[in-house]
């Protein structure tokens, strides 16, 4: 049988890899059927009276629960509202993925987002992630003919195009300073206690609209989304010195809004909701499923809420890790807002009306009707998703009295019991408080078990597609083995090490803990490989025939080699301690966050050394023309200047006060974006110039190494990377 050519196998492997990824993606990002249209009340359906006419919805990005409820919180006025009973606090569980767009979808639709929304969270297209054709409480307000206003994160504008009568969006990726002069006097107070512009500009752009909007009568929904606290977390972590002042700033917004609700007649019937879209971990990041990331704060605020009784203690200690007061699901916001505002519950909502707010309706029949509307809306989703199951009101499943139901069986039994109690209540001539309380309990039980079942179903993966995609990519790996074996046949030990790394790394991906701490694998593997190379080199030198003439040279070479390995091992250890990564050790001390902010001189000496090293390497890589060294020097100097200006603007803790003021005086009025464009343009110019010089130089006495490309990425990485990480390149 004729062997298949190796090139054909490699080609087949390269075709199978994207096919396998595509098939796997179909299983990992399953399609979730959505009920189209907007929910409406039936013509003869009794609708409980609404409690509030307007809603002010304030989202503070990454507002972790302890930022509001703990003893170290800067939300002092908000805590006083909790004590007075004017604010009802919760910890709102935000399921993974904990990034803004999926969490806003959960808050507004009540549905459970998928990991596909993480990709859409990064997409800049206004149509890639729109909710314009889905049922949300915003769409319900709009359908009534009321007006909505939004200020803050422009994710809302992408999700709801054409929804808002007035809006001013702010991008969450980079704060444009084209309209604001860099280093204005207002940004530079006498002491170095100012916020970087990335911490303040995003929030002042929202706050400046508040006084005017609170005086307006034409809106029914005002949305504010603040990004500054999230930016502080990403840059400096939750323990940053900027965090408490930012919390105080957000608390002052709560004070301003609540004062207006109390004093302005047109805001007397306004509900104020304060919440976070997600939390943050100990490193200030989010996206995963740790307790810090999934535990944002949630508060319903209004003077009307004081009628529910006495307030709660505040601040308090956490019941469990970052769990304060009672924990509700973030999707519960949707039906709760719908009920309080007198709106139909969005069709695809998997939320449950929050029981603590039910007593805003004094009549038991109104509370029952509200919960029954929520239950019927849930039932419709259940029937759409599980069409094979019967949810007939008149039949009771045979196992309902066994006491061991689970999953859909428990849902069916809970629905049957709730409907049986409702029929008994309808037939009764007198409606006792005890019976009504029993009905409320039964409906809430049905909603809770339904939510548990449906939330799990919403994130179910198509295992068949996952397995098929894995098999296809595995086949691609097998096809690549012959060519790989041929390439490594002359390097037996390197090949064995590579195969061992692939197998060990692949096995680690089946354990989430190893995925979170992946860097530990590479730390030990790289250290072991360096040690192995040292041993191999030592053995080869020992086997070499001794020659008395060059014995001293041999000893010197061995000593030099040993010292090189020793220095490499020390450098490796320093790099490990430069930044703490992963999940478990992110809050541990490291050089980047602990040492350099208090030793700015050492940091900038190393940064300057890095750029000098990159410049010298570029000059030595290509030396056929006197223009090339000048061009390399000019571009690296421009990149270093941009790094200095960026640090003074966005990370002033990396510079002392004198340096910040010197840069401010020298470069006042020049947009930071212009520096970035000049620096990146210079790197592109170097690439084009290197190609031109290499092609135009044909003289035999001129030296062209032709390996300039590896050093060009160094200059780009140094320019785009964090200031306290740049010395790693050197």
ABEGO torsion letter per residue (X at the ends): XBBBBAAAAAAAAAAAAAAAAAAAAAAABBBBBBBBEBBBBBAABBBBBBABABBBBBBBBGBBAAAAABAABABAAAAAAAAAGABBBBBBBBBOBBBAAAAAAAAAAGBBBBAAAAAAAABABAAAABAAABBBAAAAAAAAGBBBBBBEBAAAAAABBGABABBBBBBAABBBAAABBBGBAAABBABBABBBAAAAAAAAAAAAAAAAAAABAABABBBBBBAAAAAAAAAAEAABAAAAAAAAAAAAAAAAAAAAAAABAAAABBBBBBBBABBBBAAGBBGBABAAAABBBBBBBBAAAAAAEBBBBOBBBBABBGBBEBBBBAAAAAAAAAAAAGBBBBAABABBBBAAAAAABABAAAAAAAAAAAAAAAAAAAAAABAABBBBAABBBAAAAAGABBEAAAAAAAAAAAAAAAAAAAABABBBAAAAAAAAAAAAAAAAAAAAAAAAAAABBBAAAAAAAAAAAAAAAAAAAAAAAAAAAABAAAAAAAAAAAAAAAAAAABAAAAAAAAAAAAAAAAAAAAAAAAAAAAAAAABBBBAAAAAAAAAAAAAAAAAAAAAAAAAAAAAAABBBEAAAAABBBAAAAAAAABAAAAAAAAAAAAAAAAAAAAAABBABAAAAAAAAAAAAAAAAAAAAAAAAABAAABBAAAAAAAAAAABGBBAAAAAAAAAAAAAAAAAAAAAAAAABABAABBBAGAAAAAAAAAAAAAABBAAAAAAAX
